[in-house]
Amino acid sequence: MQTYQRQVSQELRIASPGGQRFDYTAGLYYFWQQANDYQFTVYGPQASQWLVSPTTNPSVLNNLTAFSHVIPETASYAAYGQGTYNVTDSFHLTGGVRLTYEHKTGSYKAYQAADTAAGGTAPIESLPLAQQAAAVASRANFAPEGQYDRTLNTKNASGTVVVSYDATSDVHLYTSYSRGYKSPGINLVRQSLGVNVFVKPEKVDNFEAGFKSAFFGGRLQFNPTAFYTIDRGYQANFVNTTVMPQAAYITNVGTLVSRGVELDTRSTRSRACPARPHSRTTTRATRTTRTRRRST
C-alpha cells in the first residue's frame, strides 16, 4: 500500500493577561487533511486452493490483481472559549465551550487487472464450462470492482465546567465535568460488506474530583484523582473473518464505562543529598465495563 497525505492547520488565539477577576482565552481553529491511499493485492498460483477450496482450478485466481484507490478528506472548523471567574482569591469557577463543524468526504474506486508480467490471468472462456460461473464470482469477490463518493457534514458542541478551591497555598482542590467528542470515522471499503461508510461519533462524559498539593517547599507533591468516564459510541477496529478476503473497518461497539483512582506523587531531594535529584510514581486503578454492543 502507498499512502500520500497532506494536512494544514491554523489557529488564532486571544487571551487575557491573567491575574484579573475574570481570565479568559478564546480562539478559532482550522484543520484540513487529505490522504491518497493506493492498495493492491496480487494472487499467486496457490491462491485458489488456499482461499476458495482445495479443488478449485489454480487458474481462477492466478495472476489476478486487485487495485483500489481511496481518498478520505476532512475539513474541520472550530471556535472555542474558556473563562475563569475568580470569585475570591481562593475560589474559582471555570467554564468552556467548543463549537465544531466538519465536512468529510470519501472517494472509493476499485478495479481488477491481470499481472501481465507473469503472463496474465487465464481467460474465463478457457476454463471448463462448468467452472466459468464460479470463476467469475471468485474473481469478483477477491478483486471487487466499484466506485462511489460520500459526503457527511457534522456539528458538535462540547465543553467543560470546573469548580476549584485553594484550601491553602499548597493544597488545591477541584471537581470537574467535561464533554469530549471524536468525529465520525470513515470506512472506504467494498460495498458488498454492507458496512456504513461513516460511523457515528463518540461522545465522552468525564467526571473528576481530586486535589493537587505540594509540601516541604515543593519537594513533595501528592496528587490523587478519582474519575468516572462514560464513552458512548466507542469506535473500534473490527476484522471481519467471516468473509473472504477478510476485511478490516471501523465500527461502533457500544458504550464503555471507566472508573477508578489515580495517584501521582513526586519527590525532589534537597541539594544536600547527592542521591537522585527527584523521583516520580504514578499509580492508576481502573475498571472498565462495556454496557452494550451495537453493530454498525
Secondary structure, 3 states (H helix, E strand, C coil): CEEEEEEEEEEEEEECCCCCCEEEEEEEEEEEEEEEEEEEEECCCCHHHHHHCCCCCCCCCCCEEEEEEEEEEEEEEEEEEEEEEECCCCEEEEEEEEEEEEEEEEEEEEEEEECHHHCCCCCHHHCCHHHHHHHHHHHHHHCCCEEEEEEEEEEEEEEEEEEEEECCCCEEEEEEEEEEEECCCECCCCHHHCCCCECCCEEEEEEEEEEEEEECCCCEEEEEEEEEEEEECCEEEEEECCCCCCEEEEEECCEEEEEEEEEEEEEECCCCCCCCCEEEEEEEEEEEEEEECCCC
